Amino acid sequence: MNVKELDQSYIAGTYKRFPVVLTEGKGSVIRDEIGKEYIDMGSGIGVTAFGIADDAWVKAVSGQAGALQHVSNLYYTQPCADLARMLCEKTGMKKVFFSNSGAEANECAVKAARKYAQEKYGEKRCVIATLNNSFHGRTLTTLAATGQDHYHELYNPLTPGFVSFDAGDMAALEKLNDGTLAAVMIECVQGEGGVVPLTENFAKALAAFCRKNDVLLIVDEVQTGNGRTGALYAYMNFGLQPDIVSTAKGLAGGLPLGATMLGERCENVFSYGDHGSTFGGNPVACAGALSVLSRIDEALLAEVRKKSDYVFSALKDAPGVKGLSGMGLMIGIQTEKPAGEVVSACLEKGVLCLTAKDKVRLLPALNIPMDVLKKAIDVIKEVCGN
Ligand SMILES: Cc1ncc(COP(=O)(O)O)c(C=O)c1O
């Protein structure tokens, strides 16, 4: 059996894969099994922050794998402690809990918020408000947090204690404020929801509401985080100081790692035994994250913003493009043709793109070279306009 047949025979059919078998790559170029090259405009859904097999990342990860690949969280390790310090120093958050994915980082955020609120105000204060059209993960709790009904079908009952309201509708949030609200959870740019940014005014109003009512503000930076939007974390574009920040995807540059950062109000909410993870904070993943995070400096972020400006200006009036949305190198393209058709045609022509709802979505590596980016955008333009 070839790879496609093996996969289809033995892997649960949750993913409709594109008809290519990818085997290797370097930077923003990936090759398939017959040697065809593709420009990677999806970076594994925002994961390979510095591209494929980035030299510094490979050195950091392989060095750590050769020294100590895993110990349990019953012991200290240097990469885990160094990474927590780096995250806190770069964000002003106070403590970090490490896990393995975005959904787990959000699960931890929900547990932290509920424990904080229930210890202080009693059991009734357990509700988490999230936004309609949000996406927070695939576990039963993070599905409950996800404000899109079609993800819920046939998985009920989900974890109780979640309500959702429309982005921008502060009056709806005020109505939900009946003494049961523990936290509000948002994405600054709704990724799976179609690359839809919140407005700065709404984000600021939300933050003020949370502060006034001692409701924790959780920002889900799983997709938007780690330089993706041209700031280290997207909430920084709005000048917010959240109480809890969850992140994953690009954090470790291609290894599974989730992080839940706790701010001043709830930094000491967890004590011994309150939460745990066998693999969370694994030294190899943390070594990868240290390599990624230490290089997301102001110069790199300025490059991300410059490349973003290029993409927006190149596609703004392009034939077949109806609109653009997003921030930094997290970009949604509303196309005249169905997005899936555009993505398939781009694949044929050697460019890997994603969709998000009815849009084409671009999440290239943060360090994609300008000439490679231009080539990919030329292909996307050609496909949209034909
Ligand atoms: C905003 C957001 N939160 C959470 C998740 C879930 O992350 P994971 O697939 O790593 O569990 C995603 C994944 O797309 C996401 O975009």
The ligand as a Gaussian input file, in Angstrom:
#p B3LYP/6-31G(d) Opt

LIG

0 1
 C       -7.729000      30.289000      18.786000
 C       -7.505000      28.822000      18.932000
 N       -7.640000      28.268000      20.155000
 C       -7.436000      26.950000      20.349000
 C       -7.100000      26.120000      19.319000
 C       -6.882000      24.644000      19.574000
 O       -5.529000      24.364000      19.488000
 P       -5.020000      22.831000      19.378000
 O       -5.447000      22.339000      18.050000
 O       -3.527000      22.935000      19.532000
 O       -5.648000      22.100000      20.502000
 C       -6.954000      26.658000      18.034000
 C       -6.600000      25.785000      16.891000
 O       -6.788000      26.116000      15.753000
 C       -7.156000      28.042000      17.838000
 O       -7.044000      28.612000      16.633000

